[in-house]
Amino acid sequence: MGELLQKLYRVSWGLLTDFYEITMAYGYWKAGIADRRAAFHLIFRQNPFGGGFTVACGLATAVEFLQAYRFSGEDLEYLASLKGGDGRPLFERAFLDYLSTLRITAQVDAVPEGTVVFPHEPLLRVIGPLAQCQLIESGLLNIVNFQTLIATKAARVVLAARGQPVLEFGLRRAQGIDGAISATRAAYIGGCVATSNTLAGRLLGIPVRGTHAHSWVMCFDSELEAFRAFARTLPANCILLVDTYQTLEGVRHAVQVAHELAASGYRLVGIRLDSGDLAYLSQEARKILDQAGLTDAVIVASNDLDERIIASLHEQGAKIDVWGVGTRLVTAYDEPALGGVYKLTAVADAQGQWVDKVKVSEQAVKSSTPGILQVRRYIRNGEAIGDAIFDERYPPAAECVIVDPADATRRKTLPADAQTEDLLIPVLRDGQLVSPLPSLEEARQRTQKQLALFHPAIKRFINPHAYPAGLELTLHERKFRAILRQRGFIPAENPGNLQDSSAGPPTAGSQPMGSS
């Protein structure tokens, strides 16, 4: 997948963390539990963009971050310079010595890039020394949240394009250099076919595309002269931007240049529209091109496009063949952050036995799920029918009942005869890759294959159907008891065998998940 971070920045990564991660690691070290085994899971609670699915992305960059994670001498000097409220050094020298040799040896399991995922499903599971797992939280969230968000946006745009090529044009509007590079990477995995970002093309091997700007046309005495000059420059790659002055007149000038190119043995690849009424202008441009015998010339459209605008243009009968999408893709314009979180779910006790941990919230949906979690996808007749989040220590029954994390009365039984796939796979063991990561192209292909598994209703943009993804019944009951225990309703020393009173009516009478 390439060493993207090292090529861009060539720095150590120890300090790419929120400061409280370091102060907590210091506290663990002082308490003698820094090396105690812990389990963390990276999840999100809501599909972005009001959609019905999410595309996992960012794993390869996260792996690179973990394998390169260390504190340089300069990092440690900086930490040594920090003072506490009493004016003394904030960190003991012995702790900084501990950090100087720290490497990530944690066990990492993850969902492959390009996998379609749903709220509350772990994208990464990290098991290892407590201090290590804590220090890498912020970096993992930074990488996975953003790339997952952009891959999802790209997948939605590609779905709207109905099989037509989508080009990512977002460099100039992206949030910073890495925002642009990471967005290009994620957009390609999400389904875009090429990018305007030349550096990303070199670093990642993504195809690059581009035409010319309005400034090119304005630098010549006439639009026709500008088009001729561009055709002479790139006769085999000539796409002309026709809306600098009067769009349809620009199309006619492009036709004139196309005939001149043909006389030299070349053909006009197409034209680009970047403003105005794209539905009307593309229809009129198509007529002009076809009447001139240029039926194979493509019409490229750009201009603040997103999935909803593209879908609308299709409904209006626009004659557009290729879509250039920039700002609203690489900035995830309508929802610029994925609410991913990284939660502690278990800690080993002094004897090395797992003790489940749960965060209790006033909002039920924000209470964390304890355990060593895995996701099992159930597939029947080539279609995904439900996902079960379960604890690997307590495998699901053959006929698995899942419970909606947001509403315990909504349940679904997943059949024993369905095909199954466990989504989290081994990635790192003791800092080393278990097997090579998929290439960027393989991740991109996985996105398309994954999307094909799901009913169209789950992929629609407005009021999508809710895919049934929930907690396996035993896990749900254990989580519920853990919350009651934290609230003081069950004695900690004797949790007992409490019936799950949160479940409402019996399972047979509960509302099925995925129903409206």
C-alpha positions in Angstrom: 0.0 0.0 0.0 3.0 2.3 0.2 4.5 4.2 3.1 2.3 7.2 2.8 3.0 8.9 6.1 6.7 8.5 5.9 6.8 9.8 2.4 4.8 12.9 3.4 6.2 13.7 6.8 9.2 11.6 7.9 8.7 12.2 11.6 8.2 10.1 14.7 4.6 9.6 15.7 4.7 9.3 19.5 3.3 12.8 20.0 0.4 12.4 17.5 -1.9 12.0 20.4 -4.1 14.1 22.7 -2.1 15.2 25.7 -4.3 13.4 28.2 -3.3 10.1 26.6 0.2 10.7 27.7 -0.8 11.8 31.2 -3.0 8.7 31.5 -0.1 6.5 30.3 2.1 8.2 33.0 -0.6 7.4 35.6 -0.8 3.8 34.5 3.0 3.5 34.7 3.1 5.0 38.2 0.3 2.7 39.3 2.2 -0.3 38.0 -0.4 -1.3 35.4 1.0 0.1 32.2 1.7 -3.3 30.8 -1.5 -4.9 32.0 -3.5 -6.3 29.1 -6.5 -4.3 27.8 -9.0 -4.5 25.0 -10.2 -1.4 23.0 -12.6 -1.2 20.1 -13.0 1.6 17.5 -16.6 2.0 16.6 -19.0 4.7 15.3 -22.6 5.2 16.4 -24.4 6.6 13.3 -24.0 6.2 9.6 -22.9 9.5 8.1 -24.9 11.7 5.6 -28.2 10.3 6.8 -27.3 7.1 4.9 -27.9 3.5 5.4 -24.3 2.2 5.3 -20.6 3.1 5.9 -17.5 2.0 4.1 -14.5 1.1 6.3 -11.3 2.8 5.2 -7.9 3.8 6.5 -6.5 0.5 7.8 -3.3 0.5 5.8 -2.4 4.0 7.0 -3.3 3.0 10.5 -1.0 0.0 10.3 1.8 2.2 9.0 1.2 4.6 11.9 1.3 1.7 14.5 4.5 0.1 13.0 6.3 3.5 12.9 5.1 4.6 16.4 7.9 5.7 18.7 9.1 8.7 20.6 12.2 10.4 19.2 14.9 12.1 21.3 13.3 15.5 20.4 9.9 14.2 21.5 11.3 13.2 24.9 13.1 16.5 25.3 9.9 18.3 24.7 8.0 16.2 27.3 10.9 16.7 29.7 10.5 20.5 29.3 6.9 20.5 30.4 6.2 21.7 34.0 3.4 21.0 36.4 1.5 23.5 38.5 4.2 23.3 41.1 6.9 24.3 38.6 8.5 20.9 38.6 8.9 18.6 35.6 5.5 17.1 34.8 7.0 13.7 34.0 9.6 11.6 35.8 12.8 10.8 33.9 12.2 7.1 34.4 8.8 7.4 32.6 10.4 9.1 29.7 13.0 6.3 29.6 10.1 3.9 29.4 8.6 5.8 26.5 12.0 5.9 24.7 11.9 2.1 24.1 8.1 1.8 23.6 7.0 0.1 20.4 3.5 -1.1 19.5 3.3 -4.8 20.2 -0.5 -4.9 20.6 -2.6 -7.5 18.8 -4.7 -5.7 16.1 -7.7 -7.2 14.3 -9.6 -5.1 11.8 -12.3 -5.0 9.2 -10.6 -5.0 5.7 -10.8 -1.7 3.8 -13.7 -1.5 1.5 -16.0 -3.5 3.9 -19.5 -2.1 4.3 -20.1 -1.7 8.1 -22.8 -0.4 10.4 -23.1 1.5 13.7 -21.7 -0.1 16.8 -19.7 -2.6 14.8 -15.9 -2.5 15.7 -13.7 -1.5 12.8 -10.6 -2.2 14.8 -9.9 -4.3 17.9 -6.7 -3.6 19.8 -5.5 -5.9 22.6 -2.3 -5.3 24.3 -0.5 -3.4 27.1 -2.8 -0.7 28.6 -0.4 2.2 28.1 0.2 1.3 24.4 -3.4 0.9 23.7 -4.2 4.3 25.3 -1.4 6.3 23.5 -2.5 5.2 20.0 -6.2 6.2 20.5 -6.1 9.7 19.0 -4.0 8.7 16.0 -6.1 5.8 15.1 -9.3 7.9 15.3 -7.8 10.6 13.2 -6.9 8.2 10.5 -9.8 5.9 10.4 -12.6 8.4 11.1 -11.6 10.7 8.2 -10.9 8.1 5.6 -14.0 6.1 6.4 -16.1 9.2 6.1 -14.6 10.1 2.7 -14.8 6.5 1.3 -18.5 6.5 2.3 -19.1 9.8 0.6 -17.4 8.6 -2.5 -19.4 5.3 -2.6 -22.6 7.4 -2.4 -21.5 9.6 -5.3 -20.5 6.6 -7.3 -23.9 5.0 -6.7 -25.6 8.2 -7.9 -23.5 8.2 -11.1 -25.1 4.8 -12.1 -22.0 3.2 -13.4 -20.5 6.4 -15.1 -17.0 7.3 -14.1 -16.4 9.7 -11.1 -13.3 11.8 -11.0 -12.1 13.2 -7.6 -11.2 16.9 -8.2 -10.9 18.1 -4.5 -7.3 19.1 -3.9 -7.7 22.8 -3.9 -10.6 22.7 -1.5 -9.4 20.0 0.9 -8.5 20.7 4.5 -4.7 20.9 4.2 -2.1 18.7 2.5 -2.8 15.5 4.3 -6.5 16.2 4.1 -6.1 16.1 0.4 -3.9 13.1 0.1 -6.0 11.0 2.6 -9.2 12.1 0.9 -7.9 11.1 -2.5 -6.9 7.7 -1.2 -10.3 7.2 0.5 -12.2 8.4 -2.5 -10.5 5.9 -4.8 -11.3 3.1 -2.4 -14.9 4.4 -2.4 -15.1 4.0 -6.1 -13.7 7.1 -7.9 -11.7 6.1 -11.0 -9.1 8.9 -11.0 -7.9 12.1 -9.3 -6.6 15.5 -10.2 -4.2 15.3 -7.3 -0.8 14.6 -9.0 1.1 14.0 -5.7 -1.4 11.4 -4.7 -1.1 9.9 -8.1 2.6 9.4 -7.6 2.5 8.3 -4.0 -0.5 5.9 -4.3 -0.5 4.9 -7.9 -4.0 6.3 -8.5 -4.7 7.4 -12.2 -4.5 11.2 -12.7 -6.8 13.2 -14.9 -7.2 16.9 -15.8 -8.2 19.2 -18.6 -7.5 22.9 -18.5 -8.8 25.9 -16.5 -10.7 29.1 -17.6 -7.4 30.9 -17.2 -6.0 29.0 -20.2 -8.8 30.3 -22.4 -8.4 33.8 -21.1 -4.7 33.9 -21.9 -5.4 33.8 -25.7 -7.0 36.3 -27.9 -10.0 34.1 -28.6 -11.6 30.9 -27.3 -11.1 29.2 -30.6 -7.3 30.0 -30.6 -7.1 28.7 -27.0 -8.8 25.5 -28.0 -6.5 25.0 -31.0 -3.4 25.6 -28.8 -4.5 23.0 -26.3 -5.3 20.5 -29.1 -1.8 21.0 -30.4 -0.4 20.5 -27.0 -2.3 17.3 -26.1 -3.8 16.0 -29.3 -4.5 12.5 -27.9 -5.9 13.8 -24.6 -8.0 16.8 -25.6 -11.0 17.7 -23.4 -12.0 21.3 -23.8 -13.6 23.5 -21.1 -16.4 25.3 -23.0 -18.0 27.6 -20.4 -15.5 30.5 -20.1 -17.7 32.9 -22.1 -20.8 31.5 -23.8 -21.2 27.7 -23.2 -23.0 26.6 -26.4 -20.7 28.8 -28.5 -17.8 27.1 -26.8 -19.2 23.8 -27.8 -19.4 24.9 -31.4 -15.7 26.0 -31.2 -14.9 22.6 -29.7 -16.6 21.0 -32.7 -14.5 23.1 -35.1 -11.3 22.0 -33.3 -12.5 18.4 -33.3 -12.7 18.4 -37.1 -9.2 19.9 -37.3 -7.9 17.2 -34.9 -9.5 14.5 -37.1 -7.6 15.8 -40.1 -4.4 15.1 -38.1 -5.5 11.6 -37.1 -6.7 12.4 -33.6 -10.1 12.7 -32.1 -11.6 15.1 -29.5 -12.0 13.1 -26.3 -14.8 15.5 -25.0 -15.8 18.7 -23.5 -16.3 19.9 -19.9 -19.1 21.9 -18.4 -18.3 23.7 -15.1 -21.2 26.1 -14.6 -24.8 26.9 -15.4 -27.8 24.7 -15.8 -26.0 21.4 -16.3 -29.1 19.4 -17.3 -30.1 21.8 -20.1 -26.6 22.7 -21.3 -25.5 19.0 -21.5 -28.6 18.2 -23.5 -28.0 21.0 -25.9 -24.2 20.2 -26.1 -25.0 16.6 -26.9 -27.2 17.7 -29.8 -24.5 19.9 -31.2 -21.8 17.2 -30.8 -24.0 14.5 -32.3 -25.1 16.6 -35.3 -21.4 17.1 -36.0 -20.8 13.4 -36.0 -19.0 13.5 -32.6 -21.2 10.9 -31.0 -18.2 9.4 -29.1 -17.1 12.7 -27.5 -17.9 12.6 -23.8 -19.4 15.4 -21.7 -17.7 15.9 -18.4 -19.5 17.9 -15.7 -18.2 19.6 -12.6 -19.4 22.5 -10.3 -20.0 21.6 -6.7 -21.5 18.2 -7.4 -22.5 15.6 -4.8 -24.7 12.5 -4.8 -28.0 14.3 -4.5 -27.2 16.7 -7.4 -26.0 13.9 -9.6 -29.1 11.9 -8.9 -31.2 14.9 -9.7 -29.4 15.5 -13.0 -30.0 11.9 -14.0 -33.7 12.4 -13.2 -33.7 15.5 -15.4 -32.3 13.6 -18.3 -28.9 15.3 -18.3 -26.5 14.0 -21.0 -23.4 13.8 -18.9 -21.0 10.9 -19.2 -18.3 11.7 -16.6 -18.6 13.4 -13.2 -15.9 15.6 -11.6 -16.6 15.9 -7.9 -14.4 18.0 -5.6 -15.4 20.2 -2.7 -18.4 18.3 -1.5 -16.6 15.0 -1.7 -13.2 15.6 -0.1 -14.6 17.8 2.7 -17.6 15.6 3.3 -19.4 18.9 3.0 -22.7 18.0 4.5 -21.2 16.1 7.5 -17.5 16.8 7.9 -16.8 14.4 10.7 -17.5 10.8 11.5 -18.3 10.3 15.2 -15.9 7.4 15.7 -14.9 6.5 19.3 -12.3 4.2 20.8 -13.6 2.4 23.9 -12.1 0.3 26.6 -14.1 -3.0 26.8 -12.0 -5.3 29.0 -8.9 -5.2 31.3 -7.0 -8.2 32.6 -6.9 -8.6 36.4 -3.8 -9.4 38.4 -4.2 -13.0 37.5 -4.5 -12.3 33.8 -8.2 -13.0 33.6 -10.4 -10.6 31.6 -12.7 -8.3 33.5 -15.3 -6.7 31.3 -15.6 -2.9 31.4 -18.6 -0.8 30.4 -19.1 3.0 30.2 -22.5 4.0 31.4 -24.2 7.0 29.8 -27.4 8.9 30.4 -28.0 8.2 26.6 -28.5 4.5 26.3 -27.0 4.4 22.8 -23.7 5.9 24.2 -23.2 3.1 26.8 -20.3 1.0 25.6 -20.4 -2.7 25.0 -18.1 -4.9 27.1 -16.1 -7.9 26.0 -13.8 -9.1 23.2 -15.9 -8.3 20.2 -16.3 -9.7 16.7 -18.9 -9.1 14.0 -20.5 -12.0 12.1 -22.3 -11.2 8.8 -25.1 -13.5 7.7 -25.7 -14.0 3.9 -28.4 -15.8 2.2 -28.8 -16.2 -1.6 -26.1 -13.6 -2.2 -27.6 -10.9 0.0 -26.5 -9.8 3.5 -29.4 -10.2 5.8 -28.0 -9.2 9.2 -24.9 -8.6 11.3 -24.3 -10.0 14.8 -21.9 -8.3 17.2 -20.8 -10.9 19.7 -18.1 -11.7 22.3 -15.6 -14.2 20.9 -15.5 -15.9 24.3 -19.2 -16.7 23.9 -19.9 -17.7 20.2 -23.5 -17.2 18.9 -26.0 -20.0 18.8 -26.6 -21.6 15.4 -29.8 -19.6 15.2 -28.7 -16.2 16.4 -30.9 -13.6 17.9 -29.7 -10.0 17.6 -30.9 -7.0 19.6 -31.0 -3.4 18.3 -28.4 -1.4 20.5 -30.8 1.6 20.5 -34.0 -0.3 21.2 -34.0 -3.6 23.0 -37.5 -4.4 21.9 -36.3 -4.6 18.2 -34.9 -8.0 17.5 -34.2 -10.3 14.6 -33.4 -14.0 14.4 -30.7 -14.9 11.9 -31.1 -18.4 10.4 -28.7 -21.3 11.1 -28.5 -22.2 7.4 -27.2 -18.8 6.3 -23.6 -18.3 5.1 -21.5 -16.4 7.6 -18.4 -14.2 7.5 -16.5 -12.9 10.5 -15.5 -9.3 9.6 -12.6 -8.7 12.0 -9.5 -10.4 10.7 -5.9 -10.7 12.2 -3.7 -7.8 11.1 -0.8 -7.2 13.5 0.8 -9.6 16.0 3.7 -8.3 18.1 4.0 -5.4 15.6 4.3 -7.5 12.6 1.8 -8.0 9.7 0.1 -11.4 9.8 -0.4 -11.2 6.1 0.1 -8.6 3.4 -2.6 -5.9 3.3 -4.7 -5.7 0.1 -3.6 -3.3 -2.5 -5.5 0.0 -3.1 -7.1 -1.5 -6.2 -8.2 -4.7 -4.2 -9.7 -2.5 -1.5 -11.5 -0.5 -4.2 -12.9 -3.7 -5.8 -13.9 -4.9 -2.3 -16.1 -1.8 -1.9 -18.0 -2.6 -5.1 -18.4 -6.3 -4.2 -19.6 -5.4 -0.7 -22.1 -2.9 -1.8 -23.6 -5.5 -4.2 -24.4 -7.7 -1.2 -27.0 -5.2 0.2 -30.6 -4.6 -0.8 -31.0 -1.3 -2.8 -33.3 0.1 -0.1 -30.3 0.2 2.3 -28.3 2.2 -0.3 -30.9 4.9 -1.2 -30.1 8.5 -0.2 -33.4 9.5 1.3 -34.9 7.6 4.2 -32.8 4.4 3.7 -34.0 1.1 5.1 -32.3 0.2 8.4 -30.0 -2.8 7.9 -30.4 -5.2 10.9 -27.1 -5.0 12.8 -27.2 -5.7 16.5 -25.9 -7.3 19.6 -26.1 -11.0 19.9 -28.6 -11.8 22.6 -26.2 -13.1 25.2 -23.9 -10.1 24.8 -26.9 -7.8 25.1 -27.9 -9.4 28.3 -24.4 -9.3 29.7 -24.1 -5.6 28.8 -27.5 -4.8 30.4 -26.4 -6.6 33.7 -23.1 -4.7 33.6 -25.0 -1.4 33.4 -27.3 -2.3 36.2 -24.2 -3.3 38.3 -22.6 0.1 37.6 -25.8 1.8 38.6 -25.9 -0.2 41.9 -28.9 -2.4 41.1 -26.9 -5.6 41.2 -24.3 -6.3 43.9 -20.9 -6.3 42.3 -19.8 -9.3 44.2 -22.8 -11.4 43.2 -24.3 -10.3 39.9 -26.8 -13.2 40.0 -28.9 -14.5 37.2 -31.1 -11.5 36.6 -33.8 -11.8 33.9 -33.3 -9.1 31.3 -36.1 -6.8 32.2 -35.0 -4.3 29.5 -36.2 -6.5 26.8 -39.9 -5.6 27.0 -42.2 -8.3 25.6 -40.8 -11.7 24.9 -38.7 -12.2 21.8 -41.6 -13.6 19.7 -43.6 -10.4 20.3 -40.8 -7.9 19.8 -40.7 -5.7 16.8 -38.3 -7.2 14.1 -35.2 -5.2 13.3 -35.2 -3.6 9.9 -39.0 -3.1 9.9 -40.4 0.3 9.5 
